Structure formats: C-alpha cells, structure tokens
Amino acid sequence: MKHFYLLFLLVAFISCKNDEGIEQITNPEDYNSFLSSSNKKSFTRALSEIEFWSKRLRADSSGVGDLGPLANAYTLLFETTGEVSYLLSAEIILQKANSVAASNKDFYTRSLAQNYITQHRFKEARYILEKSFKGISNKRATQLLLFDVYLELGEYNNANIVLGKLKNTNDYNYLIRLAKWNDHNGNLDAAIRNLEAAKKIAESRKSSILQIWTYTNLADYYGHAGRINESYELYIKTLQLQSDHAYAKKQIAWIVYSYEKNTKETIRILDSIMINYNAPNYSLFKAEVLDYSGATSEANNLKKKFITVVEDNNYGDMYNSYLIEYYSEINPKKALEIAEKEITNRATPEIYALLAFAQFKVGDKEKALHTITNFVAGKTFDPKALYFSQLIYNVTNEKEKVSILASYLKEASFELGPLLFEKIN
C-alpha cells in the first residue's frame, strides 16, 4: 500500500508538468467557458443602459441627472470593447454635465478626471482636480484621485503628502492607494499585504465591482512576486464574477505564455479575446508570442497593424510607451521625438528609461547614460526600466552595474516574458 501511495504521488507530480518539464498551472477546463465569442454580457448591458439614459434626456441634453449614468455606460462600453471612440463620447458627456450642473459639480469633475487619466491626459486631470479641491467639494474623494494623478506624473512628494492626509487603514480606497505606493517604492510584500486587506473589505461588502478591481490587481502583484498559482486563481475568480473580463483572460494568456511557454494555447486565448475586444496592445502581445515561436513575418504584420490603428485613430498619448519601443528598432529618430514629448506629459523614471533607450538607439550613448544615471537609477523597480538601464550600462562599459542588475532581471523573467528574457541572456 505504501508503494502504491508513492507511485500515485510520482504520477501526480509528473502529470503537473508539460512536455518541457515546466510546472502546469493553468487548465483550459477552468476558462474555456469564458472564451466563447457570444460572451458579451457587459457589452449588451452597456448598450441597454445607453438606450435607456439617452431616451430620458431632454432634447437640449440638459437633463444633468441622466448625463452621469449615460457617461458611465459609454465608459463601460469602452472597457468592454477597447474602442476609444466610446471613451471620447463619455468625455463629451461629462464635460456637458460639468458645465450645466448646479450642484454636485465636483462629482462630475472627478468623473471627467478619471476619463482623462484613462486617456493619459494626466496634467489636465491634475488641473481640474486641484481647481475643484479649492472650491466646494468632497475633499477626500478628490484627494484620492489627486494621489493617483501625482503618482502617474512622477510627482512623488505630492503623492506622499496627500497619502499621509488620507491615512485610514480601515478604508478600502486608502488601502489600494497605499498598496500602489508600496509597489512604487519596491516594497512588494507590503503592497500585497495592503491589497489583501482591501480584498477582505471588498468581499465583506459583496461588491462585485470592488472585488473585480482588487482580484485583478492583487493577481498582478502575486505574479510579480512569483506566486503564479495564486495569481491564476484570482484571474479565474474575476471571470466567475464577470465572464467577459478581457484583462483577466489576457493575464491568463500571459501565464500560459511566459510561465508555461505554451504559445499555441496563448494564441488560442488571445484570438478568442480579440473577436470582441480591440485594444491595440493585444495585437502587440500576439506579435510577441508569434516572434517567440518563430513566426516573424506574421508578427511583423501585427506590429504594422498596431501602428496603423494607433496612429489613424484618436488614441492620443495612450500608447506612447509602446510606440517608443516599436520605433526605437525601425525609426530611432521618431522614437526619440515621441519619448521627448512623453517626458513633458509624465516625467516618471519609467518614461526616462524609454527616453534613454531611444537616445541609445540614435547613437547617443553618453546622453543615454546621463539620463539613466540622473533620472532612472535608484528611482524605479520596473523590470523593463531595469532592462533598458542594463543595456545602456553594458554599451558604456559599466560592467559592475550590469552584473548587479542581472540578478534583479533574472527574478523578473515572468514579468519580462521569454522573448525579452532571451535577449537579456
């Protein structure tokens, strides 16, 4: 009997490995039901809400009480489809509501600021929030969004000051900001602890909106910490709450690709998502997987498609980071132009790392090293920024720094993905 038990354990262990000996975490049976092209519940609900609230509006569109829900419906439509036109429609409606509201004007200001944040128009968001804060407003709600904006802009001192004023460890909204701050400072364990505390609050309230947000963000942190099993489980729990959640499915695809190295299954998942969800960066993800599997021509076609979609539509600055990386390889001068523009939008260490990469690609290695030394080194723990730093240290003969970063990058192999990690090696 003892020998049988040992044999059972051995078979169970082997069955959890794929053909390459990599631990098998995902199981298609867990998520197949969520991949159907007819799975469009959020899209259908958003369309229904748009029809309902549109009918309630008076002909002059001044029914301000109906404008907020209408804008929310368009925002949901954007989140469900990735089509930027819906986000821009929500912006127009919120601007109208903000201009005609006699009361609760700060509510519409915050909603408009959130819209600007999604569009990466962070300075505009900061302007209207700071202006609103000085007037009659819900100070705490406004400060929560100001923290988000300051963090996105790289104004870390302002973000820290605001966070100190918000302190309340029983408040869900404070905890998720504190987790963001911990993550920014490289304290991943603290970020996880605070988001786990927020998760308990979200579950105690039985709020699917809060649960979905918390599950997906905590799953991301678990992934950063190498806790891939727990990460996967939370993405599945997200889909059980919202079966057409594109991001959760994309992140499962990332686990299948980056951890399990199963490119065929990754493509299958991505193809199922992209039937109904058309955010341009999903094409880049698929292109990376194809590159890794050797389908270079097909990958290049998808990269060209990404460029066409982003540049021919009204995405503004939403995909500048992706554009800088893409053009650095084929048109470094254009990459540098975009990077310099993006620095004026948000002077974060991560954007400076992209600027340094573009500077290196146009042949200005010394300027790239100056950028890394003064604006990136010691200021971020982002793996991609560390990769750019290592690359530039390598070409400028800063060998000791290359070795130090190598250990960090090895630990971040899951986040970086196998294609980039091969380049690093």
Beta strands, then each sheet from edge to edge (+ up, - down):
end
